[in-house]
């Protein structure tokens, strides 16, 4: 089963590009694959934090403090 992947283009600073190249080399990946994995991990992690924060906020504002 293969996932449908969406195309995205990004522009990186020279430092970020060199870091990506180093990571890709160490992991024996091409630049696109390394970038996809790093970006996916970061996006899913950050979106999880946003979801958990929203759930906590919703519970805090609706639990028992009604006067």
C-alpha positions, 0 to 999 in steps of 0.5 A: 500500500503506497501513500498519496504524497503531495508535492511541496517546494521550499527554499532553504538558507545555505546553512539549512541546506548544508544541514539537510545534505549532511543528514541525507548523506549520513542516512544514505538518502537523497535530499528529497527523502531526507527533507520529507522525513524531517518535515513530516516528523516536525509537522506531525509533532507540532500538530500534536502539541496544538491538538493537546493544547486545544483539548486541555484549554477546552477542558479547563474552560468547561469544567465546573467553573460555572457561576 
